[in-house]
Amino acid sequence: MCPASSSCLCFPAARQASLSAARQMSTVRAAPASRSVAFGAAALATTALAGFAYTTSTNAPVEAAASTIPIAGVKGTTTERTFIAVKPDGVQRGLVGEVISRFERRGYKLVGLKLLVPSKALVEQHYGDLKGRPFFNGLVDYMSNGKAPVVGMVWQGKDVIRQGRKLLGATNPLDSEPGTLRADYCTAVGRNCFHGSDSHEAATTEISLWFGEKAVFDWKQALEPWIASDN
Ligand SMILES: Nc1ncnc2c1ncn2[C@@H]1O[C@H](COP(=O)(O)OP(=O)(O)OP(=O)(O)O)[C@@H](O)[C@H]1O
């Protein structure tokens, strides 16, 4: 609804601008590439009456403001971050919601989320330490061939790197503890559905590689004092 009036008859451009103004009055940050709009006479009158300075946004995605903490947060604090991925087999199996649910229920905060088919080069870089292993080419192909996408996530919270790996379970699902995601859903090491950073250094590299600074959102979780206070 137009913020100027519930029966707004302003021109389409002004209506669009009104919506944009409403957006800017919300808690969502405006895209940095916003620009002013030129109005016709009727729209100008509406503007003057309402007393708002209208702007309209481009379609550029909203980017995170420059962060004051390192990309993987500070290890050992509530800002610690990890990169978790649902691999193509996990996406095909419909396990994205299950992963999100388990991390959310534990009290972790989602600060990055994207669905993509990674390039071969990205996967080769991600799994660079496994180059030379007999399964390497097959691993790169299954991650990047586009038969299903990967869902990448950045989760934040205390000890999230170690706890994230615990929630996923051992690399070989047959060694995973009951109740972990891999024990609950997988039986093959080559189709273990998920990935989780195994150290703060790895989290730093992986979040930079898959997301970059601007795609990770630091936001205030209203429940945080109920989840992460030490008394
Ligand atoms: N023996 C194997 N046969 C086939 N694929 C394997 C084998 N070992 C590892 N992989 C694949 O390579 C991935 C990376 O292996 P790594 O040893 O780095 O384990 P991980 O760090 O627990 O796994 P991830 O990085 O995916 O979380 C595994 O998750 C699995 O998909």
Ligand as a Chemical Component Dictionary entry (heavy atoms), coordinates in Angstrom:
data_LIG
# 
_chem_comp.id                   LIG 
_chem_comp.type                 NON-POLYMER 
_chem_comp.pdbx_formal_charge   0 
_chem_comp.three_letter_code    LIG 
# 
loop_
_chem_comp_atom.comp_id 
_chem_comp_atom.atom_id 
_chem_comp_atom.alt_atom_id 
_chem_comp_atom.type_symbol 
_chem_comp_atom.charge 
_chem_comp_atom.model_Cartn_x 
_chem_comp_atom.model_Cartn_y 
_chem_comp_atom.model_Cartn_z 
_chem_comp_atom.pdbx_ordinal 
LIG N1  N1  N 0 37.272 -43.144 -0.042 1  
LIG C1  C1  C 0 36.481 -42.248 -0.624 2  
LIG N2  N2  N 0 35.742 -42.610 -1.679 3  
LIG C2  C2  C 0 34.936 -41.721 -2.296 4  
LIG N3  N3  N 0 34.771 -40.448 -1.888 5  
LIG C3  C3  C 0 35.465 -40.057 -0.817 6  
LIG C4  C4  C 0 36.364 -40.938 -0.127 7  
LIG N4  N4  N 0 36.901 -40.252 0.899  8  
LIG C5  C5  C 0 36.391 -39.017 0.842  9  
LIG N5  N5  N 0 35.528 -38.882 -0.173 10 
LIG C6  C6  C 0 34.743 -37.707 -0.552 11 
LIG O1  O1  O 0 35.571 -36.567 -0.400 12 
LIG C7  C7  C 0 35.000 -35.690 0.541  13 
LIG C8  C8  C 0 36.093 -34.978 1.278  14 
LIG O2  O2  O 0 36.808 -35.906 2.018  15 
LIG P1  P1  P 0 37.580 -35.488 3.335  16 
LIG O3  O3  O 0 38.528 -36.589 3.628  17 
LIG O4  O4  O 0 38.098 -34.106 3.161  18 
LIG O5  O5  O 0 36.442 -35.590 4.410  19 
LIG P2  P2  P 0 35.518 -34.500 5.089  20 
LIG O6  O6  O 0 36.300 -33.270 5.372  21 
LIG O7  O7  O 0 34.834 -35.118 6.236  22 
LIG O8  O8  O 0 34.431 -34.289 4.000  23 
LIG P3  P3  P 0 33.784 -32.920 3.568  24 
LIG O9  O9  O 0 34.967 -32.031 3.238  25 
LIG O10 O10 O 0 32.953 -33.246 2.364  26 
LIG O11 O11 O 0 33.003 -32.483 4.753  27 
LIG C9  C9  C 0 34.109 -36.571 1.388  28 
LIG O12 O12 O 0 33.078 -35.875 2.040  29 
LIG C10 C10 C 0 33.570 -37.532 0.374  30 
LIG O13 O13 O 0 32.508 -36.928 -0.363 31 
# 
loop_
_chem_comp_bond.comp_id 
_chem_comp_bond.atom_id_1 
_chem_comp_bond.atom_id_2 
_chem_comp_bond.value_order 
_chem_comp_bond.pdbx_ordinal 
LIG N1  C1  SING 1  
LIG C1  N2  SING 2  
LIG C1  C4  DOUB 3  
LIG N2  C2  DOUB 4  
LIG C2  N3  SING 5  
LIG N3  C3  DOUB 6  
LIG C3  C4  SING 7  
LIG C3  N5  SING 8  
LIG C4  N4  SING 9  
LIG N4  C5  DOUB 10 
LIG C5  N5  SING 11 
LIG N5  C6  SING 12 
LIG C6  O1  SING 13 
LIG C6  C10 SING 14 
LIG O1  C7  SING 15 
LIG C7  C8  SING 16 
LIG C7  C9  SING 17 
LIG C8  O2  SING 18 
LIG O2  P1  SING 19 
LIG P1  O3  DOUB 20 
LIG P1  O4  SING 21 
LIG P1  O5  SING 22 
LIG O5  P2  SING 23 
LIG P2  O6  DOUB 24 
LIG P2  O7  SING 25 
LIG P2  O8  SING 26 
LIG O8  P3  SING 27 
LIG P3  O9  DOUB 28 
LIG P3  O10 SING 29 
LIG P3  O11 SING 30 
LIG C9  O12 SING 31 
LIG C9  C10 SING 32 
LIG C10 O13 SING 33 
# 
